[in-house]
Amino acid sequence: MRYVSLLRSPHVARLLVGTLVGRLPSGMATVAIPLALREDDAPYGFVGLVVGAFAMATAVGGPLLGRLVDRVGQTLVLLPAALLAGCGFLVIAATPDRQAPVIAGAVLAGAASPPLEPCLRALWPTVVPDDKLESAYALDSASQELIFVGGPLIVAGCVAVASPVTALWAAALLGLAGVLVAGTAEPARTWRAPAREADWLGPLRSRGLVVLLVGLTGVGVALGTLNVVVVAYAEEHRVPGGAPALLALNAFGALVGGLAYGAVRHWPVPPARRALLLTLCLAPGYALLCLLPGPPLMSGLMVLTGLFLAPVLTVSFVLVGELAPAGTVTEAFAWLVTLMTSGMALGSAVVGLVLEHGGPSWAAACGVLGLTVSVLMLMAGQSRLDPDRHADNPASAVSTA
């Protein structure tokens, strides 16, 4: 009932659905771009280059767009960004056989990806009461699993009905549609960040926020490790449904964990301690992955490894909102997305090399290493993560005009 009443609150359903739709291109691009290029016989080396360019451009563009949102508001940034990102996808769709335009299109689509995710998290304190804020963050973090399941499914449907190029057109249209729904809602149109200090570091001048972001990079490494290890495991054990089926179980675990976490009204420990404990709870599942059990047990492990992920992200959203200096909250959430994504890319790259030279058990251990770094960072930085102890703590937040 807690989530039902939350979704019935003004603007909540519109903002959540619009954001999810607008973010679908991020779940589609890593599948649609390679398929579109391979349809024109592009070499795998070039395909990897284009996907890497898209990911890097997204990582760089996110904080820059987030800073712009904090300066001029959400709608004025989201709508032009959606149009530019859509143009990037359409350039790839129109010229999949020409390398220079394809790379340019990938960079444009990535760099201009509308920062819907950080924008939504900046809006939650203005649209839900304080006692429902953490439930809103939990619903947000849990529902984002639908993007990683739904995005590839939409691409598969486009390929079955028409072609991979059609999926790129769909990505452009869905991105724009989502922004039109969420970015034109009243809370987005009226949202303004409070005045900020003239400091090029922006939110990164908060030491507590830096500790949190670096710690979450280790969680990203673990996720990147899992994505690659699961592919190798599914091929070796011939799992029905392959790696997508196992990753869907992981997403299901995250969905359940996030919703269960958000259903709790009051937690007996503060957010900083909660972040540490929940990250610790992630570790056993990843440690058991090193044993590479048979498919039935592996399926259970996939659910277990996902179960605490959404709660970790949820409490991290709370901490970001508390630790971001005034006037920088959107950029702070964008940095969270960027560093998590960078951690995933690093984990995927490292584990690929380890798989070739050390085998899947050692590869799975990379995820444990990433989580160990996260736990140590959060443990060492507990005092920094308490915003009441520091002058660089935000008075974060948000205002409406």
C-alpha positions in Angstrom: 0.0 0.0 0.0 2.9 2.3 0.7 3.9 2.3 -3.0 0.3 2.6 -4.2 -0.2 5.8 -2.2 3.2 7.0 -3.4 2.2 6.5 -7.1 -1.1 8.2 -6.5 0.7 11.4 -5.3 0.6 14.2 -7.8 3.2 14.0 -10.6 4.9 10.8 -9.2 3.6 8.3 -11.8 4.2 10.8 -14.7 7.7 11.6 -13.7 8.7 7.9 -13.0 7.1 6.6 -16.2 8.5 9.4 -18.4 11.9 9.0 -17.0 11.9 5.2 -17.5 10.8 5.6 -21.1 13.3 8.4 -21.8 16.1 6.2 -20.4 15.3 3.2 -22.6 17.8 4.3 -25.3 20.6 3.7 -22.8 19.4 0.1 -22.4 19.0 -0.3 -26.2 22.1 1.4 -27.5 24.7 -1.2 -26.5 22.6 -3.9 -28.4 21.2 -1.9 -31.2 24.4 -0.1 -32.3 26.5 -3.4 -32.7 23.6 -5.1 -34.5 23.1 -2.2 -36.9 26.8 -2.1 -37.7 27.2 -5.8 -38.1 24.3 -5.9 -40.5 26.6 -3.8 -42.8 29.5 -6.2 -42.1 31.5 -3.7 -39.9 34.5 -5.4 -38.3 34.2 -6.3 -34.6 37.1 -3.9 -33.8 35.2 -1.0 -35.2 32.0 -2.1 -33.4 33.8 -2.1 -30.1 35.3 1.3 -30.8 31.9 2.8 -31.5 30.3 1.3 -28.4 33.2 2.5 -26.3 32.9 6.0 -27.8 29.2 6.0 -26.9 29.9 4.9 -23.3 32.8 7.4 -22.8 30.7 10.3 -24.3 27.9 9.4 -21.9 30.2 9.3 -18.9 31.7 12.7 -19.8 28.5 14.4 -20.9 26.4 13.5 -17.8 28.1 15.7 -15.2 28.4 18.6 -17.7 24.7 18.4 -18.5 23.9 18.0 -14.8 25.9 21.2 -14.0 23.9 23.0 -16.8 20.6 21.8 -15.3 21.7 23.2 -11.9 22.3 26.6 -13.5 19.3 27.0 -15.9 16.7 24.4 -14.9 15.6 21.0 -16.2 13.3 21.6 -19.1 15.7 24.0 -20.9 18.3 21.3 -20.9 16.3 18.1 -21.3 14.5 18.9 -24.5 17.5 20.1 -26.6 19.5 17.2 -25.2 16.9 14.7 -26.3 16.8 16.2 -29.8 20.6 16.1 -30.1 20.8 12.5 -28.8 18.1 11.4 -31.2 20.0 13.0 -34.1 23.1 11.0 -33.0 21.1 7.7 -33.3 19.6 8.8 -36.6 23.1 9.5 -38.0 24.2 6.0 -37.2 21.0 4.6 -38.7 21.4 6.6 -41.9 25.1 5.9 -42.5 26.0 2.5 -40.8 28.5 1.8 -43.6 30.5 5.0 -43.1 32.9 5.1 -40.2 33.4 8.8 -39.5 29.7 9.6 -39.3 29.0 6.6 -37.2 31.6 7.6 -34.6 30.3 11.2 -34.6 26.8 10.0 -34.2 27.8 7.7 -31.3 29.6 10.5 -29.5 26.7 12.9 -30.0 24.1 10.3 -28.8 26.2 9.6 -25.7 27.3 13.1 -24.8 23.7 14.5 -25.2 21.9 11.7 -23.4 19.3 13.6 -21.4 20.2 13.5 -17.7 16.8 12.2 -16.7 18.1 10.0 -14.0 19.8 12.7 -11.9 17.0 15.1 -12.7 14.4 12.8 -11.3 16.4 12.3 -8.1 16.8 16.0 -7.7 13.0 16.3 -8.0 11.9 13.7 -5.5 12.3 16.0 -2.5 9.9 18.5 -4.1 7.2 16.1 -5.0 7.0 13.7 -2.1 6.9 14.4 1.7 10.0 13.6 3.8 8.5 10.4 5.2 8.1 9.0 1.7 11.4 10.2 0.2 13.3 7.1 0.8 10.5 5.0 -0.6 10.5 7.1 -3.7 14.3 6.6 -4.1 13.7 2.8 -3.6 11.0 2.7 -6.2 13.3 4.6 -8.5 16.3 2.3 -8.1 14.2 -0.9 -8.3 12.3 0.2 -11.4 15.4 1.0 -13.3 16.0 -2.7 -13.7 13.1 -2.6 -16.2 15.4 -0.5 -18.5 18.0 -3.2 -18.7 15.5 -5.9 -19.4 13.1 -3.8 -21.6 15.7 -2.1 -23.7 17.2 -5.3 -25.2 13.7 -6.8 -25.6 12.6 -3.7 -27.6 15.7 -4.1 -29.8 14.9 -7.8 -30.3 11.3 -6.9 -31.3 12.5 -4.3 -33.8 15.0 -6.8 -35.4 12.3 -9.5 -35.6 9.8 -7.1 -37.3 12.1 -5.0 -39.4 15.9 -4.5 -38.8 18.5 -3.3 -36.3 18.4 0.2 -37.9 14.7 0.4 -36.9 15.8 0.0 -33.3 18.0 3.1 -33.6 15.0 5.0 -34.8 13.0 3.7 -31.9 15.7 4.7 -29.5 15.6 8.3 -30.8 11.8 8.5 -30.6 11.5 6.9 -27.1 14.2 9.2 -25.7 12.3 12.2 -27.0 8.9 10.9 -25.9 10.2 10.2 -22.3 11.6 13.7 -22.1 8.3 15.3 -23.3 6.4 13.4 -20.6 8.8 14.0 -17.7 10.5 17.2 -18.7 7.3 19.1 -19.3 5.7 18.1 -16.0 5.1 21.1 -13.6 7.8 20.0 -11.1 10.4 19.8 -13.8 9.4 23.1 -15.4 9.5 25.0 -12.1 12.5 23.4 -10.4 15.5 25.6 -9.8 18.6 24.8 -7.8 19.6 27.3 -5.1 22.5 29.6 -5.6 25.9 27.9 -5.7 29.4 29.0 -4.9 31.6 29.9 -7.8 33.8 26.7 -7.6 34.8 24.7 -10.6 34.8 21.5 -8.5 31.1 21.8 -8.0 29.8 18.9 -5.9 33.2 17.3 -5.7 34.3 19.9 -3.2 32.3 17.8 -0.7 34.8 15.3 0.7 32.1 13.0 1.9 30.5 12.9 -1.5 33.9 12.0 -3.1 34.3 9.2 -0.6 30.8 7.9 -1.5 31.4 8.1 -5.2 34.7 6.3 -5.1 33.2 3.6 -2.9 30.4 3.1 -5.4 32.8 2.8 -8.2 33.8 -0.5 -6.6 30.2 -1.6 -6.8 30.3 -0.7 -10.5 33.4 -2.9 -10.9 31.5 -5.8 -9.3 28.5 -5.3 -11.7 30.8 -5.2 -14.7 32.5 -8.3 -13.6 29.1 -10.1 -13.2 28.0 -9.2 -16.7 31.0 -10.8 -18.3 31.3 -13.8 -16.0 27.7 -14.7 -16.6 28.2 -14.7 -20.4 31.2 -17.1 -20.1 29.3 -19.3 -17.6 26.1 -19.5 -19.7 28.2 -20.6 -22.8 30.1 -23.3 -20.8 27.0 -24.7 -19.1 24.6 -24.2 -21.9 22.1 -22.5 -19.6 18.5 -22.3 -21.1 18.0 -18.7 -22.2 21.7 -18.1 -21.9 23.2 -15.0 -20.2 20.1 -12.9 -20.6 18.1 -15.3 -18.5 20.6 -15.2 -15.7 20.9 -11.4 -15.8 17.1 -11.2 -15.8 17.1 -13.2 -12.5 19.7 -10.7 -11.2 17.4 -7.8 -12.2 14.5 -9.5 -10.5 16.4 -9.8 -7.3 17.3 -6.1 -7.4 13.6 -5.3 -8.0 12.5 -7.3 -5.0 15.2 -6.0 -2.8 14.5 -2.4 -3.7 10.8 -2.7 -3.1 11.3 -4.5 0.2 13.8 -1.8 1.4 11.5 1.0 0.5 8.6 -0.6 2.3 10.4 0.0 5.7 9.2 3.2 7.3 12.0 3.8 9.8 15.6 2.4 9.9 17.4 2.1 13.2 20.8 3.1 11.8 21.8 6.3 9.9 22.3 6.3 6.1 26.1 6.2 6.3 26.1 3.1 8.4 23.3 1.6 6.3 25.4 2.1 3.1 28.3 0.2 4.7 26.2 -2.7 6.0 24.2 -3.1 2.7 27.5 -3.1 0.7 28.8 -5.8 3.0 25.7 -7.8 2.4 26.4 -7.7 -1.4 29.8 -9.5 -0.8 28.7 -13.0 0.1 26.7 -13.5 -3.1 29.7 -12.4 -5.2 32.1 -14.5 -3.2 29.9 -17.6 -3.8 30.1 -16.9 -7.6 33.7 -17.9 -7.5 32.6 -21.5 -6.8 30.7 -21.5 -10.2 28.0 -23.9 -9.0 25.6 -25.8 -11.3 22.8 -23.9 -13.1 20.1 -24.3 -10.4 22.3 -22.9 -7.7 23.7 -20.3 -10.0 20.1 -19.1 -10.7 19.7 -18.6 -6.9 23.0 -16.7 -6.7 21.8 -14.4 -9.5 18.8 -13.4 -7.4 21.0 -13.1 -4.3 23.6 -10.8 -6.0 20.8 -8.6 -7.1 18.9 -8.5 -3.8 21.0 -5.9 -2.0 21.9 -3.9 -5.1 18.9 -1.6 -5.2 19.0 -1.0 -1.4 22.7 0.1 -1.8 21.7 2.5 -4.6 18.7 3.8 -2.6 20.7 4.7 0.5 23.3 6.2 -1.8 20.7 8.5 -3.4 19.8 9.7 0.1 23.5 10.4 0.9 24.1 12.2 -2.4 21.1 14.5 -1.7 22.5 15.2 1.8 26.2 15.6 0.9 25.9 17.6 -2.3 26.7 21.3 -1.7 23.9 23.7 -2.3 23.1 24.3 -5.9 24.9 21.2 -7.2 22.5 18.3 -6.5 21.8 17.4 -10.2 25.5 17.4 -11.1 26.2 15.3 -8.0 23.7 12.6 -9.1 25.2 12.8 -12.6 28.6 12.0 -11.1 27.1 9.0 -9.3 25.9 7.7 -12.7 29.2 8.4 -14.4 31.4 6.7 -11.8 29.1 3.7 -11.5 29.2 3.3 -15.3 33.0 3.8 -15.3 33.4 1.2 -12.7 31.3 -1.2 -14.8 33.4 -0.5 -17.8 36.6 -1.1 -15.8 35.3 -4.3 -14.3 34.2 -5.6 -17.7 37.6 -4.8 -19.3 39.7 -6.3 -16.5 37.6 -9.5 -16.1 37.9 -10.1 -19.9 41.6 -10.3 -19.5 41.4 -12.5 -16.4 39.0 -14.9 -18.2 41.5 -15.4 -20.9 44.5 -16.0 -18.7 43.1 -17.2 -15.3 39.7 -18.8 -15.8 36.2 -18.0 -14.7 36.8 -18.5 -10.9 39.5 -15.9 -10.9 37.4 -13.6 -13.1 34.5 -13.8 -10.6 37.0 -12.9 -7.8 37.4 -9.5 -9.5 33.9 -8.7 -8.3 34.8 -9.5 -4.7 37.9 -7.3 -5.0 35.7 -4.4 -6.3 33.3 -4.8 -3.3 36.2 -5.0 -0.9 37.5 -1.6 -2.1 33.9 -0.2 -1.7 33.6 -1.6 1.9 37.0 -0.2 2.9 36.3 3.2 1.4 32.9 3.4 3.2 34.3 2.1 6.4 37.2 4.6 6.4 35.0 7.5 5.4 32.1 7.0 7.9 32.7 10.3 9.6 32.8 12.0 6.2 29.5 10.5 5.2 27.7 12.2 8.2 26.8 15.6 6.7 26.0 17.1 10.2 29.7 16.9 11.1 31.1 19.0 8.3 30.7 22.5 7.1 31.0 21.3 3.5 27.7 19.5 4.0 24.9 20.7 1.7 22.1 22.4 2.6 21.3 20.6 -0.4 18.7 20.8 -2.3 16.1 22.1 -4.2 13.7 24.8 -4.6 10.8 25.6 -6.9 10.2 28.8 -8.6 
